Amino acid sequence: MKLTYDILWFEDQFDVIAPSVSRLEGFIRDQGLIPVFEKRSGITEEEIYTLADKLEKNNPYDLVIFDFDMGDGSLDGIEIAKILRTNIYTDMVFYSGKKPDEINELVYKNGIQGVYIAHKLNLIDDVEPLIQDQIKKISSLNGARGLLMSESSQIDIDLRSKIIGVIHALENDDLSKIDKEIRNRLTNKIQDRGDKIKGLDIDKIISNTMIMDNDTLRKTCKDIFSSSTLFNEGGKYQVTQQERNFLAHNPHEVLENGDILVKGITKEKSYNHGEFSRVRKELIELKSLLNEIDAR
């Protein structure tokens, strides 16, 4: 599971369909994902074969959308779909102002498999259920666990880099205070590692996840970014870490209604498509807020 939903979109008049693009972006955000659209207004035969070879090795797209008539200087949608389908098996949506029956016949005659057909006027109505079905398939407990662990780890790394950059811009007195607070917290937690901590410079201490644990990182961020409430006890950062740990370390069972019940020692919590969407949205919000924080 990831936080982005990636679409490769072939259309020669994006300005004309801008409302549809905007609507689809909003729908994807409502699912708890970041919409990433790569827009291509045209493509030559040489370019499409190069792209097909590239995607065979590494395909980042969740969906490919084609307009039937790509205008002069470009292959039409049928040719694009035909070439790409030989290399990738990503879901494809083919749309046009023509009647769907006409497009179906063209797709069938050209032997293109696994392509959804939509009318241009109904494009988003037809695409939204397909995207939602894809998202439901990846909205599993293991997917949420992996996402939380991956994104939390990256947030952790980014925060360590951020505070290293910030503390070196502090006045000497403030830097000395932060340095002392970090060492004291860690020394109190790990007495047997006290001598090792005292012998390391502050950058290495902060960067080392085996020495500086997440709670010490949070408290250090609270000291440095004192104008932010993110790192308070019970703040968004701590709550995200706690949910990550809850999902990662507790057993679960699937209920009759399809929900997943995670059983912790002191609490139980049910997860479903809506909950997984919430998890993604909260991760996106946290990452955005972390990008905006400033030092005290």
N, C-alpha and C positions, 0 to 999 in steps of 0.2 A: 504494500500500500504506500502511496505517496500523497503529497499535498497538492500536486498539480494535476489538471486534466488537460492533456495536450492534443490539439487538433491541427492537422494539416489541411488547409482549405484552399481549393482552386476556384477562383472566381475573378472574372475580368472587370466587374463593376461593383467593387465593394462599397462605393459611395451610395449606390442605389439600394443595397441590402443592409445598410448600416443599422436600421432599427432591429432587424433580425439578429444581426451579430450582437448588438447590445443586449437584446432579450436573452440570447443563449448564454452570454457571459453572466448575466444575473442569475439565471437558473443554475448554472454550475456553482456559483458562489453560495447559493442557497443549499446546495448539497454538501457544503463544507470543503470545497476544493477551490484552488486558484486556477481560473481559466487562462491557458496559454495557447494562443492561436498563431500559427505560422501561415501567413497569407501569401499566396502565389497568384499573381494576375495573369500569368501565362508561363508556358514551358515548352521548350523545343524537344525534338526527338532525342537529340544527344543528351540534353539535360535530364530527361526523364529516365533514360537508361543509367546514367550516372547516379541519380537519386535512388533508383531501385537497387542498385548494387550496394549503395551505402546503407540503405534501410535493412537489407538482408543481414548485414553484420550487426547493426545497432538501430533498432526501431523505437524511438521514444514516444511515438504517437498512440493515443488511445482510440482515435477516430480519424478517418480521412473523408473529406466532403468534396464533391466535384460538381461544378456546373457543367451542363451538357455542351453548351456553345461558349467556347473560351475566346472567340473573336479571332481576328487575323493574326498570323505570326505565332500561333500556339497550336499544339495538338488539341483535339476536342476531348471532352470528358471520357468518351468511350475508349479512345486510344490510351489515355492516361491510366484509366482503371485496368485496362487489359494488360498493360505492361507491368504495373505495380502488383497486380494480383498474382503474377508468376513468382514474385519474390516474398511477399508479405501476406499475412492472414488477418491483419487488423480489420475491424468492421469498417465498411465503406458505405457512404450514402451518396446516391446519384440523384441530382434534381434538375428540373427544367421547367420551362413554361409550357412544354408539350404535355399532352395527355399521358398519364402514367402507363397506359396500355401500350402506347407507341414506344416509350422508353424501355418497357419490359421486353418488347419484341427485339429492339436493338441489342439489349444486353444479352438476351438468349441467343440471337444469331451470332454474336461475337464470342460466345462461350465463356462469359465472365460469371464466375460463381460467387455467391455470398455477398451480393450487393443489394442494399436497400434502396428502393425507389421512392422518390417524393416529388410532389409538385412544388414549384417555387413558392407559390402563395401559402402552402401548408408546411413548408420546410421545418420550421421550429416545432410545430405541433407533432410532426412525425419523428423528429430527432430526439426530443426530450425523453420520451419513454425508453428509447434505446440506451441513452446515456444513463438514465436512472437504473435500468436493469443491470448495466455494466457495474455501476457503483455498488448496487446491492450485492452482486456476486463477490466483490472484494471486501465488503464490509463484514469481515469475520473477526472473531476474537483474536486469532493469531495475527491477522492483518493489523488490528488496532494495537496489539502488543508491539509488533515490529515497528509500526509508525511512531508510537510514543517513545520507544527506546532509541530509535534512530534520530528523531528530531530532538529529543531531550539531550542526547549526547552531543548533537551539533550545537544546540543552544549553550550547553555547558562549555564546549570548546570556544565558541564565539565570545562568551562572557569572560573567560579567562584571558583571551587575547585583548578584549576591550579594557579590562581593568589594568592589565599590564601597561597598555598604552596610556591610560589615564594617570596612573600613579607616578609615572616618570615626568609628568607635567606639573605635579604638585610642588608646592613650596617644601623646603627641606623638613620643616617641623611637621607638616601634614604627612609627608612621606614616612618620616620616622615613626609617627603615631600609627599609621596603617601597618607598617612593617612589624611593629611591636605587637599590635593586636592580633595579626595573623599568627605570628610565632607563638604567642601566649595561648591562643585557642588550640592550636595544634599540639603544642607541648602538653597542655593539660589533658588533651584527649589521648595522646599516645606518649606516655612518659618514657617508654623504652626507646622511642625514636627521637627523643629530645636532642641528643647530641648531634644526630644526623641533620635534623632540621636547622640547628644553630649554625651548622657548617655550610649550608646552602645559601645562594643568593635568592632574593625574593622572587625573581622571575621563574626560577626553576621550581620553587615551592608551589607557586600558583599554577604552573603548567602541569605539574605532576598530580594526576588524579588519584594515585595510590597514597599520596601524602596529604594533599588538601582535599578533604571530602566535600560532598555537595552542600552539607549544612554550613560548613565553614565558608564555602564560596558564597552562599546566600547571605550570610551575616556580613561578609566583607563587602559585597555589593550594596548591602543596606547602608553600610558606613560611607561608602564612596558616592553612591547615588542617593543621597539622603533626601532629596526632594521627591523621589519616586516612592510609591507604596508597593511596588511590585514585589519587593523582597522582604516585606513585613511578615511576621508570623501569621500564617493563614492567607498570605497574598497569592497572587496568580502564579508566581514562579513556584512557590512551595506546593501549592495545590496540584499543579501539573506534575511535579516530581512525585507527589504522593500517589496520584492516580497511575502514573507509570509503574511505580513499585507494586501497587495493588493488583494491576493487571498481570504484571510479570511473575509474581510469586505466589499466586493463589489458584486453587483448583476451580473448575467450573463444570456446569452441566447444562444441557440444552433442554429448555422447558417445552411443554406441549404446544405452546403458541409460537414457538420458534425463537423466543428470546434466549439469550445466554446469561445464566445466573453465575456470577463470580462470587465465591464464598471465602471471605476473609475471616480472621479470628474474631474480630469485633463487629464486622458488618458484612452484609450481602448486598450486591447491586446487580440489577438486570441491564443487559446491553442489547440493543437492537439497531436497526438502520438509523433511527433517529438519534440514538446515543452516540453511534460512531460518527455521525455527521457533527454532533456537538463537539466531540473530541477534536475533530479536524478543525472546526471553526475556532475553538479555543487555542489550539496550537498556532494557527495563523495569526490570531489576535496577539498572543504573547510574543511571537517573533516580531510583529510589527511594533509593539510597544517597546521591546528591547532595542530596536533600531533607533528609537527616538529619545532614549534616556540620555541625560547629560550628567556630568560630574557635579558635585556640590560646589 
